Amino acid sequence: MTVLLLTLTLRAPWCLSLKDKRSEVKRLIARLRSQFNASACETGRQDMLTLIELGVAALAFDHAQADSIVERVAAFVEANTDAELLSVSAEYR
């Protein structure tokens, strides 16, 4: 069993207030949770208007499945938000 810890950093230049950012984050987290049955939350950069940092945790049987989840989550995020995906960082435990 492998625990996957994934950190996604996005840039949303249209967010002009924390309320705009919060609504985008909430929508994206809800979609991630329902699509992948994984835990997701905003993990950092909460005081910056245009940067979003999301943490996703999921279980996989092995590293190959974990790599597949990383690719699918990154593609899903790019397809479901107008924010630019700046970086994806994965850690396996």
C-alpha positions as CSV (number, residue, x, y, z in Angstrom):
1,M,0.0,0.0,0.0
2,T,1.3,3.4,-1.0
3,V,0.1,6.8,0.4
4,L,0.3,9.5,-2.2
5,L,0.7,13.1,-1.1
6,L,0.2,15.6,-3.9
7,T,0.7,19.3,-3.9
8,L,-0.7,21.4,-6.7
9,T,0.1,25.1,-7.2
10,L,-2.1,27.2,-9.4
11,R,-2.3,30.8,-10.5
12,A,-5.7,32.5,-10.9
13,P,-5.1,36.1,-12.0
14,W,-8.8,36.9,-12.2
15,C,-9.2,36.5,-8.4
16,L,-9.5,40.1,-7.1
17,S,-10.6,39.2,-3.6
18,L,-10.3,36.3,-1.1
19,K,-14.0,35.6,-1.7
20,D,-13.3,35.0,-5.4
21,K,-10.4,32.7,-4.5
22,R,-12.4,30.8,-1.9
23,S,-15.2,30.1,-4.3
24,E,-12.7,28.7,-6.9
25,V,-10.9,26.6,-4.3
26,K,-14.2,25.2,-2.9
27,R,-15.5,24.3,-6.3
28,L,-12.2,22.6,-7.3
29,I,-11.9,20.7,-4.0
30,A,-15.4,19.4,-4.3
31,R,-14.8,18.1,-7.8
32,L,-11.5,16.5,-6.8
33,R,-13.1,14.7,-3.8
34,S,-16.0,13.4,-5.9
35,Q,-14.0,12.3,-8.9
36,F,-11.1,10.6,-7.2
37,N,-12.5,9.8,-3.7
38,A,-9.4,11.4,-2.2
39,S,-8.8,13.9,0.5
40,A,-8.2,17.5,-0.7
41,C,-7.8,20.8,0.9
42,E,-6.1,24.2,0.5
43,T,-2.7,23.7,2.2
44,G,-0.9,27.0,1.8
45,R,-0.7,30.5,0.3
46,Q,-4.1,31.3,1.8
47,D,-3.4,35.0,2.1
48,M,-2.3,35.4,-1.5
49,L,-5.1,36.4,-3.9
50,T,-3.9,34.9,-7.1
51,L,-2.0,31.8,-5.9
52,I,-3.7,28.6,-4.9
53,E,-2.0,25.6,-3.2
54,L,-4.0,22.4,-2.9
55,G,-3.0,19.2,-1.1
56,V,-4.4,15.9,-2.2
57,A,-3.9,12.6,-0.4
58,A,-4.9,9.2,-1.9
59,L,-4.1,5.5,-1.4
60,A,-2.6,3.4,-4.2
61,F,-1.6,-0.3,-4.4
62,D,1.8,0.5,-5.8
63,H,4.0,3.3,-7.3
64,A,2.7,2.6,-10.8
65,Q,-0.9,3.3,-9.7
66,A,0.2,6.3,-7.7
67,D,2.0,7.7,-10.8
68,S,-1.3,7.2,-12.7
69,I,-3.2,9.1,-10.1
70,V,-0.8,12.0,-10.2
71,E,-1.2,12.3,-14.0
72,R,-5.0,12.0,-13.9
73,V,-5.3,14.5,-11.0
74,A,-3.1,17.0,-12.9
75,A,-5.1,16.6,-16.1
76,F,-8.4,16.8,-14.2
77,V,-7.3,20.1,-12.5
78,E,-6.2,21.6,-15.8
79,A,-9.5,20.6,-17.5
80,N,-11.8,21.9,-14.7
81,T,-10.4,25.3,-13.9
82,D,-9.2,28.4,-15.8
83,A,-6.3,28.7,-13.4
84,E,-2.9,27.9,-14.7
85,L,-1.2,24.9,-13.2
86,L,2.2,26.0,-12.1
87,S,3.6,22.9,-10.4
88,V,2.8,19.4,-9.3
89,S,4.8,17.8,-6.5
90,A,4.2,14.2,-5.5
91,E,5.5,12.3,-2.4
92,Y,5.1,8.6,-1.8
93,R,5.1,7.0,1.6
